[in-house]
C-alpha cells in the first residue's frame, strides 16, 4: 500500500504481541488489515478489555487528534497484519476536511 510521497508500513504481529502500551505518546494510527486486536486498559489492579477489533477497523487515531497520551494498550489476540499511518500523514489528510469533521 502506498500514498504519494509516503509509503505506509504493514507490520506483522504475532498472537500476544503488544502493539502499543497505555500512556505512551502517540505517533501513528492503525488499520487492522487482518487478524484481531484487543484494546485493554489497566484499572487499579486489573485489566479491563474495552474492545475487540477485526479486519478493516481503524484504531488509535484519537490520541493523534487530541494530542493526549494513549488511554489504553493494544495487543494482538491472533496473528495480525496492521497498517501504520504516521501522525504527519494523518494530520495532512485531516487538514483537507472541515475542522468540524
C-alpha positions in Angstrom: 0.0 0.0 0.0 1.4 3.5 -0.8 0.4 7.1 -0.7 2.1 9.8 -2.9 5.3 10.7 -1.2 4.9 8.2 1.6 4.8 4.5 2.0 2.5 3.1 4.6 4.1 0.3 6.6 2.5 -3.0 7.0 3.6 -4.7 10.2 3.1 -8.3 11.3 2.2 -9.0 14.9 2.1 -12.5 16.4 -0.6 -13.5 18.8 0.3 -12.0 22.2 2.5 -9.1 20.8 1.8 -5.7 22.3 1.3 -3.1 19.6 1.5 -0.1 22.0 1.2 0.5 25.7 -1.1 2.6 27.7 0.3 6.1 28.5 2.8 6.2 25.6 2.9 9.3 23.4 1.0 8.7 20.1 2.7 9.0 16.8 0.5 6.9 14.5 -2.9 5.5 13.8 -3.5 1.9 12.7 -5.7 0.0 10.3 -6.2 -3.7 11.1 -5.8 -5.4 7.7 -6.2 -9.0 9.1 -6.4 -10.7 12.4 -7.8 -9.4 15.7 -6.6 -6.9 18.3 -7.8 -6.3 21.8 -7.8 -2.9 23.4 -7.2 -3.1 27.1 -6.9 -0.6 30.0 -5.4 -1.1 33.4 -7.8 -0.1 36.1 -6.5 -0.3 39.7 -5.0 -3.8 39.8 -7.0 -5.4 36.9 -7.1 -5.3 33.2 -10.3 -4.2 31.5 -11.0 -5.3 28.0 -12.5 -2.4 26.2 -12.9 -3.7 22.6 -12.0 -6.4 20.2 -11.1 -5.1 16.7 -11.3 -7.1 13.5 -10.2 -6.6 9.9 -10.8 -3.2 8.4 -11.0 -1.3 11.6 -9.1 2.0 12.3 -7.8 2.4 15.8 -5.6 4.7 18.0 -6.5 7.8 16.0 -8.0 9.8 18.8 -4.7 10.4 20.6 -3.3 12.0 17.4 -6.4 14.2 17.1 -6.5 15.4 20.6 -2.8 15.2 21.5 -3.2 13.1 24.6 -1.1 10.0 25.5 -2.6 6.6 24.7 -5.5 5.9 27.0 -5.3 2.1 26.6 -3.0 -0.6 25.2 -3.4 -2.8 22.1 -2.5 -6.5 21.9 -2.7 -8.9 19.0 -5.0 -11.8 20.0 -4.2 -13.7 16.9 -1.6 -13.2 14.2 -2.4 -9.8 12.6 -1.3 -7.5 9.8 -1.6 -3.9 10.7 -1.0 -0.8 8.5 0.7 2.0 10.4 -0.4 5.6 9.4 2.2 8.1 10.6 0.9 11.1 12.5 2.1 13.7 9.9 0.3 11.8 7.1 -3.0 11.6 9.1 -2.7 15.3 10.1 -2.2 16.3 6.5 -5.2 14.4 5.4 -7.4 15.8 8.2 -6.4 19.4 7.2 -8.1 18.9 3.9 -11.5 18.5 5.6 -13.7 20.9 7.5 -12.5 21.4 11.1 -16.0 20.4 12.3 -15.4 16.9 11.0 
